[in-house]
């Protein structure tokens, strides 16, 4: 969530903002689902596993998009997203 929020903010300051549109959208969506999944797990929600599966899917999509951009913040975000996706998949079992 933190990496996505940082990437989102940094992308807004990039010179070619139109090129970053999908990255910004996915950063925001990924940060939101990560926060929601964490809340669900902390409440021992009956839907935590399903939310973790969805979170993993969105994290992978965000990571794949961020990986396309050479900016350091995008590369760091991609690494964090792939790591989060792996952890979420293990929690969804």
Secondary structure, DSSP 8 states (H G I E B T S, - for coil): -HHHHHHHHHHHTSS-GGGGHHHHHHHHHHHHHHHHHHHHHHTT-TTHHHHHHHHHHHHHHHHHHHHTS--HHHHHHHHHHHHHHHHHHHHT-
